[in-house]
Amino acid sequence: MRLLHTSDWHLGHELAGFDRRYEHACFLAFLANTLVTEAVDVLLVTGDLFDVQTPPASAQEMLYRFLVDVHRRAPKLRTILLGGNHDSPARLAAPHPFATPPGITLVGALPKQPAPLPHGVDFARCLLPIPTTEAPEAVLLAIPFLRTIDLPVPGAEAEFANVHATSFGVASIYRQAFAEAARRFPGLPVIASGHMYLLDVNEEDLSLDTERPILGGHQHAVPAAIFPEDVAYVALGHLHKPQRVAKRENVRYSGSPIPLSFTEKNYKHSFVLFDSARSGPDQIRLVPIPRTVEFLAVPAKKKAQLGLGTASAYGTKDLVLEELQKLPDVSKTPDEQRPFLTVTVVLDRPEPGLKEELRKVIAPKGYRVVSIAESAGNIRHDEVRIPENVSRKIPSPRELLRQVLEDKYKSVDPALMALFEEAEQAVHEGEEP
């Protein structure tokens, strides 16, 4: 069985007001061709199909046209789409009655047992035999992004009731899912999925512009140890840089298909092909995704790359103007294919009108300007000292609330903290709390 893992499409995304439909259309065409040429059995998308919970009609149409086209070309393909923190569970699951016949499964939210079972998960709807029910070769834990309302409430364990309530809830759901998979599908390899932040990732691999903490801090994060060592593969979403986790080759973020900010311009975007072999070891292969639009930065080289002799000239107005004038003219390139450009100028003093001056140089060349930033060059970072008694860590809103409650009332109500998390989550996702 061959499974293709991809994630974080963010259809409908705009960069500084510029439309990204061309890039997404190129990616989806490349993905469709890969699914056919590689004879993929299962397509798994682990969340954030859309950029916002109320995506434009063009983004929704793009998704549904892709599904219709790829299943026409590969009628035996099994497609499983999971909701992420950017997706509206109801909106994602709404077309499910129409999507089910061609082999498409949409899991917008964690399936629940009917009342009165508290937090009861309907595992029959999220444990999926793949590639088909008739001839299963593995069982997939099809678990979307877990919201606070999905999680079991910790008992009297003080450590869980306070700092680690969310992480405890996420771990508890997965523990139940693995147990149910072993009970319902004994002997079948297990493939897990999820849309989350794992504690074991390298902080340097995060994009601070686009990968905001899901619940306003890392209290939602869980260790990779929640996935047993004998799990066949773990397909993750949320982080945009393709990477393995905790040095485990089979625990992976597929990453986004296109850069969603300039902090991601050097990412080697890809998706994962996982081959589950009936005999012999499983195989994992990364498939690079072609970059269709350039991301350019001026100055092109980092300060460290210039050498000590020229470091003082890094990013000065004269240097920036010189680089901008050398840029090739792309004004005859179709609008949607023109490179994105960001400019940074280092100044020793304020210079009114500088941005307008730079824009006059750039405009005739046709680049899509994402930002023109000015930074002060007269402060040396090694001269800045943080007093030892000042914490370098900025507390999350949840941590601040906890500190206030403990200071004023000498206790923290878990129910109140859960309500705060739901409100915080709604704010992050653009909903009415």
N, C-alpha and C positions, 0 to 999 in steps of 0.2 A: 504494500500500500504506500502511495506517495501523497504526502500532505504538503501544501504550500501555506506558509504562515506569513501574514502581513498585518499591518496595523497602522493606526494613526494617520488615516488619509486626510482628514480635516477638509473634506469637500466644502466649497463655499468660502474658503479662506481668502483674505485680502492682506496684502503687505503694503502698509502706508497708503491704503486706498486703492491700490492696483489689483486688478482681478487676476486670479491664478487658474482660471478654467483651462487655458491652453496646456499648462504644465500637467494638470490633473488628467486631461483628456489623453495626452501622450502616455502618461503612466498607465492608465487603464487599458489603452490599446496594447502596450507592451505586456502588461499582465495577462490580458486575454490570449495573446499569441503564445506566451509562455505556458499557460495552462493547457493549451492544445498541443504544442510541440513537445512538452515534457510529459504528456499523458498523465496529468495530475488527477488523483482520485478525489481529494478533499481540499477545498479552499476554506481556510480559517482566517477570519479577520477579527482581531482581538481589541476592538473598541475604537472610539473616536472616528467613526466614519465621517461625521460632519464636524464642522468647526464650532458651531453654536447650536443650542437646543432648538432654535427656530431657524433652520437653514433656508436660504432662498430657494425658490422653486427650481431654478436652474441646477442647483446642487442635487436636489432630490431626483430630478429627471436624469441627471448624469448617472447616478447610482442605479436607477431602475433600468435604464437603457443598457448599461453594462451587464447587468444580471440577465436580461433577456437575450442579449447578443451572445454572451459566453455560454449560456445553457443551450442555445440553438446550435452552437458550434461543438459543444461537448455535452451532449444530453445525459451522459452517465455521471457527470460531475456532481459531487455533494458540496454545497456551499453553506457555511455556518457563519453568521454575522452576530457579533456580540456588542452590547452597548458599552460605551466608555463614559467617563465623567463629563465629556462635552456633549454627549448625546441625550436626547429626551427619550426615556424608555418607552413611553406611550407612542410617540411619533415613529420610533424605529420599528416597533412591533405592529403598528397599525396595518401594513400591507400583508401581514402573515397569512391570512386566509387565501390570498391570491398567489402568494409565493410558495406555499407548501407543495402543490402538485409537481412543479419542476425540480424538486429536490433541494429547496432552499429553506433553511431554518433561521429564524430571527429571534434572538434572545435579548430583548431590551433590558429586562430587569430579572432579578432572581425569582424563579417561579415559586409561588407560595401555596401551601395547603389552605383550603378554605377554613374560615373561622369555625370553631373557637380555638384552633390550635395556635398557640403563640409562637411566632417566628418559625413555624413549621415549614420546611423546604420541601417542595414537590420534586424530589430527585428523579422521578420518572420522566420529567420534562427537561432536565439538564444533564442527565447521563445518556449520551447518544452513542449507540453502536455505529462504528464507521468502518468502511465506507458505506455499507448498507446494513439494514437490520437483518436481511436474509443471509448475508455472508460477512459477518463482522470480523475484522482483524484486530480491532482495538476498541476501547471505550473512551470517549471524550468527556471530560468534565467541562461542560459548556457553561462557565461561570462568568457573567459580565461584571462590570464595576459594581462593587458592593457599597451601597449607601447606608447611612447610619440606621435607617429604618429596617434594613435587611438583617441587622446583626442581633444575635442574642444578647440579652442583658446579663452582665456578670453577676455572680452571687455575692457572697460576703467577702471574697478575696480582696483585701484592701488594695493590693498592688494593681489589680485589674480594674477595680472600681474607680481608681484615681487616674493614674497616668496612662495605663495601657488598655483602657476599655475597648477602644476601636480595634487595636491590633489583636486583642484577645478574641473579639468577635469574628474577625476575618479568619484567624487561625482555626477557630471552632467550626466555621462553615466548611473549610477545606478538610478538616479532620473527619467530619461527618460524610462528606462527599467521597473521600477515599474509602471509607468503611462501607458505604453503600455500593460503590463500584465493585469492591471485592465480593460482597454478598450477592449482588445481582448478576455479575458477569465474572464468575470465578475463572481464573486462568488467562483472561484476556489482558494484554498490555494496556496500561493506562496512560492517556495523554491528558495533561491538565492545561487549563487556560486561565487567564485572569487579566484584569486591568488595574494595576496597582503600582506602588512604589516599594521596592524591596530594599531593606537596610543594607544589603551587601554590595550595592552598586558603588562605583567610584564617583565621588562628588564632582570630580573634574569632568565627567562625562555628561553632566546635566546642562541643559540649555536654560539659563535663568530667564530668558525672554519669554519662553513658551511653555516650559514644564513647571508650572506653578504647583506647589504642594496641594494635593487633592483636598485636604481638609484644613488648610491654613497652617500647617506645621508638619513635622514628620511623625506625629503621634499615630497616624494611620498606617505607618510602614510596618512591615512584618519581615522576619528573617527568611532567607531562602530555605531554611531547615523545615518549613511547613510542608515542603515537597519531599517525599521520601526518596531515598537514594535509588530505589528500584523503579521509579517513575520513568516511563519511556521517553517522554519529552514534555517540556513546560513551555507553552506559548504565551508570551506576555505582551501587554500593551501599556502605554502611557509615556515611556521615555522614547525620545525621537532618534537617539543614536543607537544603531545596531550594536548589540553587545551580549556577551555571555555574563552570567551572574555567579559570584562565589567560585570562580574557576571551574564551573560545571558546564561542559560543552552542551549538554542537553537542556539547560535552563537559559532561555534567551528572550531578549527584546528584539523584535524584528526591526523596529525603528520606523520612522515616517518615510514615505516615498519621495518627498521633496523637502528642501530646507524651508522651515516656517519662520525663520528669522536669520539675521546675519550671523548670529552666534553659531548657526548650524551650517554655514556655507562650506565648511571643509569636511562635513560628514560624508562618509562613503555609504550612501543610501543603498539598501538591498532588501530582499526578502529571503526567507529560509525555505529550502526544500528538505523535508524530512522523509526518509525512506525507512519504513518499518519492515524489516526482513523476517520471514518465517523461520529462517535458519541463518545463523551468522549475526554479526553485529549490525545495529541500526546505523544509517548513514545520514550525515547532516552536511548540506552544501549551501553556501550563500550565493545568491544571484544578484550581481550589481544592477542597479537601476540607472539607465542613461540620464544624465543631466541635460535638460532641454533649454534652460535659460541660465545665463551666466550671472554670478554674484561677484561684483567687483568692489574693492575698497581702495580708497586713496587717503594716505599713502599706501602703496601696494605692499611694502615690506614693513615688518615690525621693527621697533626701535632696536631690539637686540641684534637683528639681522644686518643693520647698517654698519656695525663696528664702532669702536670707541672714538675713532677720529671724526665720524660724521654724526654721532648720536645727538649732538647739540642742535643739529639742523632738522631733526625728525619732526615732521608735521608742521613746519613753519609755513606761513602764508606763501612765500616764494616757492618753496618746494612743492606745495599742493598745486599752485597755479601751473607750475611747470609740468607736473604729471597730468593734470586735467587737459592741458593743451595738446599733449601727446596721445591722448585717447583717440582711437579711430572713430570716424563718423558712422553712426548706426541709424541715422534718421530715416533711411529708406527701408529699414527692417520693419516688418509688420509690428504693430504696437505691442501685441501680446508676447512677442519673442525678443523684445529689446532687453538688454541686460539691466539688472538692478544695480544701483550705485549708492554707496555711502561714503561720506567725506568727513574727515576729522582734521581740524586745524588747531595747532598749539599756539597760544597767544600769551605774551607777557603782560598785556594790558588790553582792556576792552577796545574793540574796533567796530563802531556802529557801521552798518551797511555792508559788512563783510559777506554775509550770506547772500545778499542780493548780487554782489559783485561775482561771487562764485557761480551763482545760478545763471548769470548772463554768459559765462564761459561754457557752462554745461549744456544749456538749452539747445543751441544749434546742432549739437552732436546727437541728440535724441535719446539719451539715457533716462531711465526711470529712477529719479532720485528718492531714495528712502529716507535719508537723513543727512543733514549738514550739522556737525557737532563742533562746538568750540570748547577747548579745555585749557586750563591755566597751566602755563609751563614754568612758572617761577616758584613752585613749591616742590621741594625734593621729598619724595616719599620716605627716605631714610631719616628725615629730620622729624617726622611725625611719630610721637610716642603715645601709646595708650597706657594710662596709669594702671598699675597692677590690680588695684581694687575695683576697677571698672570691668564688667563682664563684656567680653567680645561677642557673645551670642545674643542676638535680638530675640526676645521671647515672642512666641506666637500669641495671637489674641486669646486662644484657649488657655495658655499658660498664664497670661496676665489675669484673666478672670479667676483662675484657680488661686493665684496669689492673693487677690483681693478678698475672696471668700474665706480663705484660711486666715488672713489677717484680721478680718472683721468678725467672722462668725466661728472661727476655730474648727470648721468642718467644711466638707465639700459634698453637696448632694449629687449623686450620680445621675438622677433623673434630670436635674437642672443642667448638668453638663451635656447630657444627650440632646436636650432641647437646643442648647447653644450650638452644638455641632451641626444640627439640622439647619438652623438659621444661617450659620456660617457657610455651609455647603451651598445653600440656596443663593446666597449673595455671590459666591464664586461662579455659580452657573447661570447667573442672570435671571433667576426666578424671584417671585414674590415670596419672602419668608413667611 
